[in-house]
Amino acid sequence: MSTVSEIEAALEKLRPAQQREIADWLGERLLNEESPEMLAALAAGIRSLEKGGTREFTRAELEQKVKKWAGASR
């Protein structure tokens, strides 16, 4: 198998349990490839929580934040 479409076709022939096993394996491989930027962002988030605690947001506040992060701020 040399192409993504061939691999996808082969995966579709597997039983659901086998597909889950491959998905778990692939997920573990991808998660093991942390970038320095991702690790730094995680560390900063943890430090922020430890330093300032947490804050609850209303649904409206969260919607505004998501719009801003998505570049759809009004």
N, CA, C, O and CB atoms as a CASP TS submission, in Angstrom:
PFRMAT TS
TARGET T0000
AUTHOR 0000-0000-0000
METHOD Language model
MODEL 1
PARENT N/A
ATOM      1  N   MET     1       0.837  -1.179   0.000  1.00  0.00           N
ATOM      2  CA  MET     1       0.000   0.000   0.000  1.00  0.00           C
ATOM      3  C   MET     1       0.878   1.237   0.000  1.00  0.00           C
ATOM      4  O   MET     1       1.763   1.393   0.841  1.00  0.00           O
ATOM      5  CB  MET     1      -0.950   0.001   1.206  1.00  0.00           C
ATOM      6  N   SER     2       0.620   2.099  -0.945  1.00  0.00           N
ATOM      7  CA  SER     2       1.502   3.249  -1.026  1.00  0.00           C
ATOM      8  C   SER     2       0.756   4.575  -1.051  1.00  0.00           C
ATOM      9  O   SER     2       1.389   5.626  -0.963  1.00  0.00           O
ATOM     10  CB  SER     2       2.360   3.137  -2.240  1.00  0.00           C
ATOM     11  N   THR     3      -0.548   4.561  -1.165  1.00  0.00           N
ATOM     12  CA  THR     3      -1.257   5.833  -1.189  1.00  0.00           C
ATOM     13  C   THR     3      -2.267   5.898  -0.052  1.00  0.00           C
ATOM     14  O   THR     3      -2.694   4.876   0.486  1.00  0.00           O
ATOM     15  CB  THR     3      -1.958   6.036  -2.538  1.00  0.00           C
ATOM     16  N   VAL     4      -2.629   7.096   0.291  1.00  0.00           N
ATOM     17  CA  VAL     4      -3.602   7.291   1.359  1.00  0.00           C
ATOM     18  C   VAL     4      -4.924   6.639   1.002  1.00  0.00           C
ATOM     19  O   VAL     4      -5.559   6.024   1.859  1.00  0.00           O
ATOM     20  CB  VAL     4      -3.804   8.779   1.639  1.00  0.00           C
ATOM     21  N   SER     5      -5.348   6.762  -0.242  1.00  0.00           N
ATOM     22  CA  SER     5      -6.635   6.170  -0.623  1.00  0.00           C
ATOM     23  C   SER     5      -6.610   4.648  -0.500  1.00  0.00           C
ATOM     24  O   SER     5      -7.617   4.043  -0.132  1.00  0.00           O
ATOM     25  CB  SER     5      -7.001   6.571  -2.055  1.00  0.00           C
ATOM     26  N   GLU     6      -5.473   4.024  -0.804  1.00  0.00           N
ATOM     27  CA  GLU     6      -5.358   2.569  -0.629  1.00  0.00           C
ATOM     28  C   GLU     6      -5.424   2.181   0.841  1.00  0.00           C
ATOM     29  O   GLU     6      -6.054   1.188   1.205  1.00  0.00           O
ATOM     30  CB  GLU     6      -4.050   2.057  -1.242  1.00  0.00           C
ATOM     31  N   ILE     7      -4.776   2.964   1.670  1.00  0.00           N
ATOM     32  CA  ILE     7      -4.791   2.687   3.105  1.00  0.00           C
ATOM     33  C   ILE     7      -6.200   2.884   3.663  1.00  0.00           C
ATOM     34  O   ILE     7      -6.674   2.076   4.461  1.00  0.00           O
ATOM     35  CB  ILE     7      -3.784   3.596   3.848  1.00  0.00           C
ATOM     36  N   GLU     8      -6.870   3.965   3.240  1.00  0.00           N
ATOM     37  CA  GLU     8      -8.243   4.196   3.686  1.00  0.00           C
ATOM     38  C   GLU     8      -9.154   3.048   3.284  1.00  0.00           C
ATOM     39  O   GLU     8      -9.983   2.604   4.079  1.00  0.00           O
ATOM     40  CB  GLU     8      -8.775   5.508   3.116  1.00  0.00           C
ATOM     41  N   ALA     9      -9.008   2.563   2.055  1.00  0.00           N
ATOM     42  CA  ALA     9      -9.839   1.458   1.577  1.00  0.00           C
ATOM     43  C   ALA     9      -9.593   0.203   2.406  1.00  0.00           C
ATOM     44  O   ALA     9     -10.530  -0.525   2.735  1.00  0.00           O
ATOM     45  CB  ALA     9      -9.561   1.176   0.091  1.00  0.00           C
ATOM     46  N   ALA    10      -8.338  -0.047   2.738  1.00  0.00           N
ATOM     47  CA  ALA    10      -8.014  -1.223   3.549  1.00  0.00           C
ATOM     48  C   ALA    10      -8.580  -1.078   4.957  1.00  0.00           C
ATOM     49  O   ALA    10      -9.076  -2.050   5.526  1.00  0.00           O
ATOM     50  CB  ALA    10      -6.491  -1.436   3.609  1.00  0.00           C
ATOM     51  N   LEU    11      -8.510   0.118   5.523  1.00  0.00           N
ATOM     52  CA  LEU    11      -9.030   0.353   6.864  1.00  0.00           C
ATOM     53  C   LEU    11     -10.544   0.152   6.929  1.00  0.00           C
ATOM     54  O   LEU    11     -11.073  -0.338   7.926  1.00  0.00           O
ATOM     55  CB  LEU    11      -8.674   1.760   7.323  1.00  0.00           C
ATOM     56  N   GLU    12     -11.225   0.534   5.864  1.00  0.00           N
ATOM     57  CA  GLU    12     -12.682   0.376   5.839  1.00  0.00           C
ATOM     58  C   GLU    12     -13.101  -1.088   5.865  1.00  0.00           C
ATOM     59  O   GLU    12     -14.234  -1.394   6.236  1.00  0.00           O
ATOM     60  CB  GLU    12     -13.259   1.049   4.607  1.00  0.00           C
ATOM     61  N   LYS    13     -12.220  -1.988   5.484  1.00  0.00           N
ATOM     62  CA  LYS    13     -12.528  -3.422   5.479  1.00  0.00           C
ATOM     63  C   LYS    13     -12.350  -4.060   6.851  1.00  0.00           C
ATOM     64  O   LYS    13     -12.778  -5.194   7.065  1.00  0.00           O
ATOM     65  CB  LYS    13     -11.651  -4.137   4.471  1.00  0.00           C
ATOM     66  N   LEU    14     -11.724  -3.346   7.782  1.00  0.00           N
ATOM     67  CA  LEU    14     -11.476  -3.888   9.123  1.00  0.00           C
ATOM     68  C   LEU    14     -12.728  -3.793   9.986  1.00  0.00           C
ATOM     69  O   LEU    14     -13.607  -2.961   9.760  1.00  0.00           O
ATOM     70  CB  LEU    14     -10.312  -3.144   9.799  1.00  0.00           C
ATOM     71  N   ARG    15     -12.779  -4.667  10.975  1.00  0.00           N
ATOM     72  CA  ARG    15     -13.846  -4.612  11.970  1.00  0.00           C
ATOM     73  C   ARG    15     -13.675  -3.342  12.803  1.00  0.00           C
ATOM     74  O   ARG    15     -12.565  -2.821  12.905  1.00  0.00           O
ATOM     75  CB  ARG    15     -13.836  -5.885  12.880  1.00  0.00           C
ATOM     76  N   PRO    16     -14.764  -2.836  13.405  1.00  0.00           N
ATOM     77  CA  PRO    16     -14.665  -1.611  14.210  1.00  0.00           C
ATOM     78  C   PRO    16     -13.600  -1.683  15.309  1.00  0.00           C
ATOM     79  O   PRO    16     -12.897  -0.702  15.553  1.00  0.00           O
ATOM     80  CB  PRO    16     -16.003  -1.314  14.838  1.00  0.00           C
ATOM     81  N   ALA    17     -13.480  -2.820  15.963  1.00  0.00           N
ATOM     82  CA  ALA    17     -12.466  -2.951  17.019  1.00  0.00           C
ATOM     83  C   ALA    17     -11.058  -2.797  16.442  1.00  0.00           C
ATOM     84  O   ALA    17     -10.192  -2.194  17.076  1.00  0.00           O
ATOM     85  CB  ALA    17     -12.601  -4.315  17.733  1.00  0.00           C
ATOM     86  N   GLN    18     -10.829  -3.333  15.260  1.00  0.00           N
ATOM     87  CA  GLN    18      -9.520  -3.205  14.622  1.00  0.00           C
ATOM     88  C   GLN    18      -9.269  -1.757  14.194  1.00  0.00           C
ATOM     89  O   GLN    18      -8.150  -1.255  14.306  1.00  0.00           O
ATOM     90  CB  GLN    18      -9.420  -4.147  13.406  1.00  0.00           C
ATOM     91  N   GLN    19     -10.316  -1.093  13.705  1.00  0.00           N
ATOM     92  CA  GLN    19     -10.176   0.306  13.317  1.00  0.00           C
ATOM     93  C   GLN    19      -9.829   1.160  14.543  1.00  0.00           C
ATOM     94  O   GLN    19      -8.994   2.061  14.459  1.00  0.00           O
ATOM     95  CB  GLN    19     -11.476   0.818  12.647  1.00  0.00           C
ATOM     96  N   ARG    20     -10.477   0.871  15.689  1.00  0.00           N
ATOM     97  CA  ARG    20     -10.204   1.606  16.915  1.00  0.00           C
ATOM     98  C   ARG    20      -8.762   1.391  17.358  1.00  0.00           C
ATOM     99  O   ARG    20      -8.097   2.328  17.801  1.00  0.00           O
ATOM    100  CB  ARG    20     -11.171   1.180  18.023  1.00  0.00           C
ATOM    101  N   GLU    21      -8.280   0.154  17.236  1.00  0.00           N
ATOM    102  CA  GLU    21      -6.898  -0.143  17.611  1.00  0.00           C
ATOM    103  C   GLU    21      -5.918   0.668  16.773  1.00  0.00           C
ATOM    104  O   GLU    21      -4.937   1.194  17.298  1.00  0.00           O
ATOM    105  CB  GLU    21      -6.611  -1.639  17.456  1.00  0.00           C
ATOM    106  N   ILE    22      -6.175   0.769  15.500  1.00  0.00           N
ATOM    107  CA  ILE    22      -5.296   1.549  14.620  1.00  0.00           C
ATOM    108  C   ILE    22      -5.427   3.035  14.929  1.00  0.00           C
ATOM    109  O   ILE    22      -4.430   3.757  14.921  1.00  0.00           O
ATOM    110  CB  ILE    22      -5.629   1.280  13.131  1.00  0.00           C
ATOM    111  N   ALA    23      -6.648   3.503  15.202  1.00  0.00           N
ATOM    112  CA  ALA    23      -6.844   4.913  15.547  1.00  0.00           C
ATOM    113  C   ALA    23      -6.082   5.262  16.822  1.00  0.00           C
ATOM    114  O   ALA    23      -5.448   6.315  16.902  1.00  0.00           O
ATOM    115  CB  ALA    23      -8.345   5.227  15.721  1.00  0.00           C
ATOM    116  N   ASP    24      -6.143   4.384  17.811  1.00  0.00           N
ATOM    117  CA  ASP    24      -5.409   4.617  19.060  1.00  0.00           C
ATOM    118  C   ASP    24      -3.907   4.659  18.814  1.00  0.00           C
ATOM    119  O   ASP    24      -3.206   5.518  19.349  1.00  0.00           O
ATOM    120  CB  ASP    24      -5.741   3.528  20.088  1.00  0.00           C
ATOM    121  N   TRP    25      -3.419   3.728  18.005  1.00  0.00           N
ATOM    122  CA  TRP    25      -1.990   3.678  17.687  1.00  0.00           C
ATOM    123  C   TRP    25      -1.566   4.968  16.990  1.00  0.00           C
ATOM    124  O   TRP    25      -0.542   5.560  17.330  1.00  0.00           O
ATOM    125  CB  TRP    25      -1.667   2.450  16.798  1.00  0.00           C
ATOM    126  N   LEU    26      -2.357   5.392  16.019  1.00  0.00           N
ATOM    127  CA  LEU    26      -2.019   6.599  15.272  1.00  0.00           C
ATOM    128  C   LEU    26      -2.074   7.829  16.178  1.00  0.00           C
ATOM    129  O   LEU    26      -1.219   8.711  16.101  1.00  0.00           O
ATOM    130  CB  LEU    26      -2.970   6.774  14.076  1.00  0.00           C
ATOM    131  N   GLY    27      -3.098   7.872  17.040  1.00  0.00           N
ATOM    132  CA  GLY    27      -3.212   8.991  17.973  1.00  0.00           C
ATOM    133  C   GLY    27      -2.010   9.097  18.888  1.00  0.00           C
ATOM    134  O   GLY    27      -1.508  10.193  19.139  1.00  0.00           O
ATOM    135  N   GLU    28      -1.547   7.961  19.387  1.00  0.00           N
ATOM    136  CA  GLU    28      -0.360   7.961  20.249  1.00  0.00           C
ATOM    137  C   GLU    28       0.867   8.455  19.503  1.00  0.00           C
ATOM    138  O   GLU    28       1.676   9.201  20.055  1.00  0.00           O
ATOM    139  CB  GLU    28      -0.101   6.560  20.800  1.00  0.00           C
ATOM    140  N   ARG    29       1.005   8.046  18.262  1.00  0.00           N
ATOM    141  CA  ARG    29       2.161   8.494  17.465  1.00  0.00           C
ATOM    142  C   ARG    29       2.113   9.997  17.249  1.00  0.00           C
ATOM    143  O   ARG    29       3.140  10.670  17.344  1.00  0.00           O
ATOM    144  CB  ARG    29       2.201   7.768  16.103  1.00  0.00           C
ATOM    145  N   LEU    30       0.941  10.527  16.962  1.00  0.00           N
ATOM    146  CA  LEU    30       0.817  11.956  16.698  1.00  0.00           C
ATOM    147  C   LEU    30       1.015  12.768  17.968  1.00  0.00           C
ATOM    148  O   LEU    30       1.620  13.839  17.931  1.00  0.00           O
ATOM    149  CB  LEU    30      -0.544  12.268  16.086  1.00  0.00           C
ATOM    150  N   LEU    31       0.511  12.267  19.092  1.00  0.00           N
ATOM    151  CA  LEU    31       0.665  12.989  20.352  1.00  0.00           C
ATOM    152  C   LEU    31       2.107  12.998  20.832  1.00  0.00           C
ATOM    153  O   LEU    31       2.492  13.870  21.611  1.00  0.00           O
ATOM    154  CB  LEU    31      -0.224  12.378  21.415  1.00  0.00           C
ATOM    155  N   ASN    32       2.900  12.054  20.386  1.00  0.00           N
ATOM    156  CA  ASN    32       4.297  12.003  20.796  1.00  0.00           C
ATOM    157  C   ASN    32       5.158  13.005  20.043  1.00  0.00           C
ATOM    158  O   ASN    32       6.358  13.102  20.296  1.00  0.00           O
ATOM    159  CB  ASN    32       4.842  10.614  20.595  1.00  0.00           C
ATOM    160  N   GLU    33       4.559  13.748  19.123  1.00  0.00           N
ATOM    161  CA  GLU    33       5.316  14.700  18.328  1.00  0.00           C
ATOM    162  C   GLU    33       5.038  16.133  18.779  1.00  0.00           C
ATOM    163  O   GLU    33       4.728  17.002  17.964  1.00  0.00           O
ATOM    164  CB  GLU    33       4.983  14.536  16.846  1.00  0.00           C
ATOM    165  N   GLU    34       5.154  16.368  20.094  1.00  0.00           N
ATOM    166  CA  GLU    34       4.909  17.706  20.601  1.00  0.00           C
ATOM    167  C   GLU    34       5.984  18.661  20.093  1.00  0.00           C
ATOM    168  O   GLU    34       7.169  18.333  20.052  1.00  0.00           O
ATOM    169  CB  GLU    34       4.868  17.704  22.138  1.00  0.00           C
ATOM    170  N   SER    35       5.541  19.827  19.714  1.00  0.00           N
ATOM    171  CA  SER    35       6.499  20.845  19.287  1.00  0.00           C
ATOM    172  C   SER    35       6.912  21.660  20.511  1.00  0.00           C
ATOM    173  O   SER    35       6.195  21.688  21.511  1.00  0.00           O
ATOM    174  CB  SER    35       5.892  21.768  18.173  1.00  0.00           C
ATOM    175  N   PRO    36       8.058  22.319  20.434  1.00  0.00           N
ATOM    176  CA  PRO    36       8.465  23.188  21.544  1.00  0.00           C
ATOM    177  C   PRO    36       7.435  24.280  21.813  1.00  0.00           C
ATOM    178  O   PRO    36       7.227  24.667  22.963  1.00  0.00           O
ATOM    179  CB  PRO    36       9.824  23.821  21.249  1.00  0.00           C
ATOM    180  N   GLU    37       6.788  24.783  20.754  1.00  0.00           N
ATOM    181  CA  GLU    37       5.780  25.815  20.912  1.00  0.00           C
ATOM    182  C   GLU    37       4.564  25.286  21.685  1.00  0.00           C
ATOM    183  O   GLU    37       4.027  25.969  22.557  1.00  0.00           O
ATOM    184  CB  GLU    37       5.350  26.345  19.543  1.00  0.00           C
ATOM    185  N   MET    38       4.140  24.063  21.353  1.00  0.00           N
ATOM    186  CA  MET    38       2.994  23.481  22.038  1.00  0.00           C
ATOM    187  C   MET    38       3.320  23.256  23.511  1.00  0.00           C
ATOM    188  O   MET    38       2.498  23.547  24.379  1.00  0.00           O
ATOM    189  CB  MET    38       2.575  22.158  21.370  1.00  0.00           C
ATOM    190  N   LEU    39       4.502  22.744  23.795  1.00  0.00           N
ATOM    191  CA  LEU    39       4.896  22.506  25.179  1.00  0.00           C
ATOM    192  C   LEU    39       4.992  23.815  25.959  1.00  0.00           C
ATOM    193  O   LEU    39       4.605  23.875  27.126  1.00  0.00           O
ATOM    194  CB  LEU    39       6.232  21.765  25.229  1.00  0.00           C
ATOM    195  N   ALA    40       5.503  24.856  25.318  1.00  0.00           N
ATOM    196  CA  ALA    40       5.604  26.159  25.976  1.00  0.00           C
ATOM    197  C   ALA    40       4.215  26.730  26.264  1.00  0.00           C
ATOM    198  O   ALA    40       3.996  27.303  27.331  1.00  0.00           O
ATOM    199  CB  ALA    40       6.413  27.139  25.107  1.00  0.00           C
ATOM    200  N   ALA    41       3.281  26.582  25.335  1.00  0.00           N
ATOM    201  CA  ALA    41       1.919  27.072  25.545  1.00  0.00           C
ATOM    202  C   ALA    41       1.244  26.316  26.682  1.00  0.00           C
ATOM    203  O   ALA    41       0.551  26.919  27.501  1.00  0.00           O
ATOM    204  CB  ALA    41       1.094  26.940  24.256  1.00  0.00           C
ATOM    205  N   LEU    42       1.438  25.014  26.738  1.00  0.00           N
ATOM    206  CA  LEU    42       0.877  24.226  27.833  1.00  0.00           C
ATOM    207  C   LEU    42       1.463  24.652  29.175  1.00  0.00           C
ATOM    208  O   LEU    42       0.736  24.801  30.157  1.00  0.00           O
ATOM    209  CB  LEU    42       1.128  22.735  27.600  1.00  0.00           C
ATOM    210  N   ALA    43       2.770  24.847  29.214  1.00  0.00           N
ATOM    211  CA  ALA    43       3.427  25.269  30.452  1.00  0.00           C
ATOM    212  C   ALA    43       2.915  26.636  30.897  1.00  0.00           C
ATOM    213  O   ALA    43       2.688  26.862  32.086  1.00  0.00           O
ATOM    214  CB  ALA    43       4.954  25.309  30.265  1.00  0.00           C
ATOM    215  N   ALA    44       2.735  27.546  29.941  1.00  0.00           N
ATOM    216  CA  ALA    44       2.226  28.877  30.270  1.00  0.00           C
ATOM    217  C   ALA    44       0.805  28.791  30.814  1.00  0.00           C
ATOM    218  O   ALA    44       0.457  29.492  31.764  1.00  0.00           O
ATOM    219  CB  ALA    44       2.266  29.792  29.035  1.00  0.00           C
ATOM    220  N   GLY    45      -0.010  27.937  30.219  1.00  0.00           N
ATOM    221  CA  GLY    45      -1.372  27.761  30.701  1.00  0.00           C
ATOM    222  C   GLY    45      -1.415  27.200  32.111  1.00  0.00           C
ATOM    223  O   GLY    45      -2.214  27.641  32.937  1.00  0.00           O
ATOM    224  N   ILE    46      -0.567  26.241  32.381  1.00  0.00           N
ATOM    225  CA  ILE    46      -0.509  25.642  33.718  1.00  0.00           C
ATOM    226  C   ILE    46      -0.041  26.675  34.734  1.00  0.00           C
ATOM    227  O   ILE    46      -0.611  26.781  35.820  1.00  0.00           O
ATOM    228  CB  ILE    46       0.430  24.413  33.730  1.00  0.00           C
ATOM    229  N   ARG    47       0.996  27.441  34.388  1.00  0.00           N
ATOM    230  CA  ARG    47       1.478  28.492  35.297  1.00  0.00           C
ATOM    231  C   ARG    47       0.378  29.515  35.578  1.00  0.00           C
ATOM    232  O   ARG    47       0.217  29.966  36.712  1.00  0.00           O
ATOM    233  CB  ARG    47       2.716  29.198  34.702  1.00  0.00           C
ATOM    234  N   SER    48      -0.371  29.875  34.545  1.00  0.00           N
ATOM    235  CA  SER    48      -1.441  30.845  34.698  1.00  0.00           C
ATOM    236  C   SER    48      -2.517  30.329  35.647  1.00  0.00           C
ATOM    237  O   SER    48      -3.008  31.074  36.495  1.00  0.00           O
ATOM    238  CB  SER    48      -2.051  31.179  33.342  1.00  0.00           C
ATOM    239  N   LEU    49      -2.879  29.072  35.511  1.00  0.00           N
ATOM    240  CA  LEU    49      -3.883  28.490  36.404  1.00  0.00           C
ATOM    241  C   LEU    49      -3.381  28.427  37.836  1.00  0.00           C
ATOM    242  O   LEU    49      -4.119  28.719  38.776  1.00  0.00           O
ATOM    243  CB  LEU    49      -4.273  27.095  35.930  1.00  0.00           C
ATOM    244  N   GLU    50      -2.114  28.040  37.996  1.00  0.00           N
ATOM    245  CA  GLU    50      -1.549  27.934  39.339  1.00  0.00           C
ATOM    246  C   GLU    50      -1.443  29.306  40.005  1.00  0.00           C
ATOM    247  O   GLU    50      -1.640  29.436  41.213  1.00  0.00           O
ATOM    248  CB  GLU    50      -0.171  27.269  39.282  1.00  0.00           C
ATOM    249  N   LYS    51      -1.134  30.313  39.214  1.00  0.00           N
ATOM    250  CA  LYS    51      -0.937  31.655  39.745  1.00  0.00           C
ATOM    251  C   LYS    51      -2.261  32.369  40.028  1.00  0.00           C
ATOM    252  O   LYS    51      -2.451  32.947  41.098  1.00  0.00           O
ATOM    253  CB  LYS    51      -0.109  32.473  38.776  1.00  0.00           C
ATOM    254  N   GLY    52      -3.160  32.321  39.063  1.00  0.00           N
ATOM    255  CA  GLY    52      -4.367  33.128  39.199  1.00  0.00           C
ATOM    256  C   GLY    52      -5.653  32.357  39.399  1.00  0.00           C
ATOM    257  O   GLY    52      -6.721  32.958  39.524  1.00  0.00           O
ATOM    258  N   GLY    53      -5.574  31.064  39.432  1.00  0.00           N
ATOM    259  CA  GLY    53      -6.798  30.295  39.586  1.00  0.00           C
ATOM    260  C   GLY    53      -7.593  30.258  38.297  1.00  0.00           C
ATOM    261  O   GLY    53      -7.076  30.548  37.218  1.00  0.00           O
ATOM    262  N   THR    54      -8.843  29.900  38.427  1.00  0.00           N
ATOM    263  CA  THR    54      -9.701  29.805  37.250  1.00  0.00           C
ATOM    264  C   THR    54     -10.803  30.839  37.323  1.00  0.00           C
ATOM    265  O   THR    54     -11.033  31.446  38.369  1.00  0.00           O
ATOM    266  CB  THR    54     -10.297  28.398  37.119  1.00  0.00           C
ATOM    267  N   ARG    55     -11.470  31.031  36.229  1.00  0.00           N
ATOM    268  CA  ARG    55     -12.564  31.980  36.145  1.00  0.00           C
ATOM    269  C   ARG    55     -13.675  31.341  35.352  1.00  0.00           C
ATOM    270  O   ARG    55     -13.422  30.674  34.349  1.00  0.00           O
ATOM    271  CB  ARG    55     -12.115  33.317  35.503  1.00  0.00           C
ATOM    272  N   GLU    56     -14.896  31.536  35.787  1.00  0.00           N
ATOM    273  CA  GLU    56     -16.032  31.026  35.043  1.00  0.00           C
ATOM    274  C   GLU    56     -16.472  32.073  34.030  1.00  0.00           C
ATOM    275  O   GLU    56     -16.441  33.271  34.311  1.00  0.00           O
ATOM    276  CB  GLU    56     -17.196  30.650  35.993  1.00  0.00           C
ATOM    277  N   PHE    57     -16.882  31.614  32.847  1.00  0.00           N
ATOM    278  CA  PHE    57     -17.345  32.495  31.794  1.00  0.00           C
ATOM    279  C   PHE    57     -18.798  32.184  31.489  1.00  0.00           C
ATOM    280  O   PHE    57     -19.246  31.044  31.613  1.00  0.00           O
ATOM    281  CB  PHE    57     -16.475  32.355  30.531  1.00  0.00           C
ATOM    282  N   THR    58     -19.526  33.219  31.088  1.00  0.00           N
ATOM    283  CA  THR    58     -20.896  32.992  30.639  1.00  0.00           C
ATOM    284  C   THR    58     -20.850  32.485  29.201  1.00  0.00           C
ATOM    285  O   THR    58     -19.824  32.583  28.527  1.00  0.00           O
ATOM    286  CB  THR    58     -21.757  34.298  30.752  1.00  0.00           C
ATOM    287  N   ARG    59     -21.952  31.953  28.751  1.00  0.00           N
ATOM    288  CA  ARG    59     -22.020  31.474  27.368  1.00  0.00           C
ATOM    289  C   ARG    59     -21.733  32.617  26.391  1.00  0.00           C
ATOM    290  O   ARG    59     -21.009  32.430  25.413  1.00  0.00           O
ATOM    291  CB  ARG    59     -23.408  30.855  27.075  1.00  0.00           C
ATOM    292  N   ALA    60     -22.292  33.783  26.651  1.00  0.00           N
ATOM    293  CA  ALA    60     -22.081  34.934  25.764  1.00  0.00           C
ATOM    294  C   ALA    60     -20.599  35.314  25.702  1.00  0.00           C
ATOM    295  O   ALA    60     -20.071  35.615  24.631  1.00  0.00           O
ATOM    296  CB  ALA    60     -22.916  36.139  26.241  1.00  0.00           C
ATOM    297  N   GLU    61     -19.941  35.295  26.856  1.00  0.00           N
ATOM    298  CA  GLU    61     -18.504  35.612  26.877  1.00  0.00           C
ATOM    299  C   GLU    61     -17.708  34.605  26.052  1.00  0.00           C
ATOM    300  O   GLU    61     -16.812  34.972  25.293  1.00  0.00           O
ATOM    301  CB  GLU    61     -17.978  35.635  28.326  1.00  0.00           C
ATOM    302  N   LEU    62     -18.052  33.333  26.216  1.00  0.00           N
ATOM    303  CA  LEU    62     -17.350  32.298  25.457  1.00  0.00           C
ATOM    304  C   LEU    62     -17.591  32.441  23.960  1.00  0.00           C
ATOM    305  O   LEU    62     -16.668  32.278  23.161  1.00  0.00           O
ATOM    306  CB  LEU    62     -17.787  30.916  25.922  1.00  0.00           C
ATOM    307  N   GLU    63     -18.823  32.742  23.582  1.00  0.00           N
ATOM    308  CA  GLU    63     -19.123  32.925  22.164  1.00  0.00           C
ATOM    309  C   GLU    63     -18.305  34.075  21.579  1.00  0.00           C
ATOM    310  O   GLU    63     -17.790  33.971  20.466  1.00  0.00           O
ATOM    311  CB  GLU    63     -20.624  33.185  21.961  1.00  0.00           C
ATOM    312  N   GLN    64     -18.188  35.170  22.328  1.00  0.00           N
ATOM    313  CA  GLN    64     -17.393  36.311  21.873  1.00  0.00           C
ATOM    314  C   GLN    64     -15.922  35.928  21.715  1.00  0.00           C
ATOM    315  O   GLN    64     -15.276  36.302  20.735  1.00  0.00           O
ATOM    316  CB  GLN    64     -17.530  37.482  22.856  1.00  0.00           C
ATOM    317  N   LYS    65     -15.402  35.182  22.684  1.00  0.00           N
ATOM    318  CA  LYS    65     -14.006  34.770  22.616  1.00  0.00           C
ATOM    319  C   LYS    65     -13.760  33.864  21.404  1.00  0.00           C
ATOM    320  O   LYS    65     -12.758  34.018  20.705  1.00  0.00           O
ATOM    321  CB  LYS    65     -13.601  34.049  23.909  1.00  0.00           C
ATOM    322  N   VAL    66     -14.659  32.938  21.163  1.00  0.00           N
ATOM    323  CA  VAL    66     -14.500  32.030  20.020  1.00  0.00           C
ATOM    324  C   VAL    66     -14.545  32.828  18.716  1.00  0.00           C
ATOM    325  O   VAL    66     -13.747  32.579  17.812  1.00  0.00           O
ATOM    326  CB  VAL    66     -15.607  30.933  20.024  1.00  0.00           C
ATOM    327  N   LYS    67     -15.457  33.771  18.615  1.00  0.00           N
ATOM    328  CA  LYS    67     -15.534  34.607  17.412  1.00  0.00           C
ATOM    329  C   LYS    67     -14.228  35.387  17.213  1.00  0.00           C
ATOM    330  O   LYS    67     -13.726  35.508  16.096  1.00  0.00           O
ATOM    331  CB  LYS    67     -16.734  35.585  17.507  1.00  0.00           C
ATOM    332  N   LYS    68     -13.700  35.902  18.301  1.00  0.00           N
ATOM    333  CA  LYS    68     -12.446  36.671  18.214  1.00  0.00           C
ATOM    334  C   LYS    68     -11.300  35.758  17.771  1.00  0.00           C
ATOM    335  O   LYS    68     -10.520  36.121  16.890  1.00  0.00           O
ATOM    336  CB  LYS    68     -12.108  37.336  19.585  1.00  0.00           C
ATOM    337  N   TRP    69     -11.199  34.563  18.386  1.00  0.00           N
ATOM    338  CA  TRP    69     -10.136  33.620  18.041  1.00  0.00           C
ATOM    339  C   TRP    69     -10.254  33.160  16.596  1.00  0.00           C
ATOM    340  O   TRP    69      -9.250  32.898  15.934  1.00  0.00           O
ATOM    341  CB  TRP    69     -10.169  32.415  18.976  1.00  0.00           C
ATOM    342  N   ALA    70     -11.483  33.063  16.114  1.00  0.00           N
ATOM    343  CA  ALA    70     -11.717  32.600  14.745  1.00  0.00           C
ATOM    344  C   ALA    70     -11.556  33.727  13.727  1.00  0.00           C
ATOM    345  O   ALA    70     -11.649  33.500  12.520  1.00  0.00           O
ATOM    346  CB  ALA    70     -13.111  31.996  14.628  1.00  0.00           C
ATOM    347  N   GLY    71     -11.316  34.926  14.212  1.00  0.00           N
ATOM    348  CA  GLY    71     -11.134  36.058  13.309  1.00  0.00           C
ATOM    349  C   GLY    71     -12.442  36.660  12.828  1.00  0.00           C
ATOM    350  O   GLY    71     -12.459  37.390  11.837  1.00  0.00           O
ATOM    351  N   ALA    72     -13.542  36.364  13.518  1.00  0.00           N
ATOM    352  CA  ALA    72     -14.848  36.846  13.113  1.00  0.00           C
ATOM    353  C   ALA    72     -15.370  37.889  14.101  1.00  0.00           C
ATOM    354  O   ALA    72     -16.579  38.041  14.270  1.00  0.00           O
ATOM    355  CB  ALA    72     -15.831  35.682  12.995  1.00  0.00           C
ATOM    356  N   SER    73     -14.462  38.596  14.742  1.00  0.00           N
ATOM    357  CA  SER    73     -14.865  39.589  15.735  1.00  0.00           C
ATOM    358  C   SER    73     -15.600  40.741  15.066  1.00  0.00           C
ATOM    359  O   SER    73     -15.244  41.167  13.967  1.00  0.00           O
ATOM    360  CB  SER    73     -13.644  40.113  16.507  1.00  0.00           C
ATOM    361  N   ARG    74     -16.620  41.235  15.736  1.00  0.00           N
ATOM    362  CA  ARG    74     -17.415  42.339  15.157  1.00  0.00           C
ATOM    363  C   ARG    74     -17.002  43.662  15.703  1.00  0.00           C
ATOM    364  O   ARG    74     -17.565  44.689  15.324  1.00  0.00           O
ATOM    365  CB  ARG    74     -18.887  42.138  15.410  1.00  0.00           C
TER
END
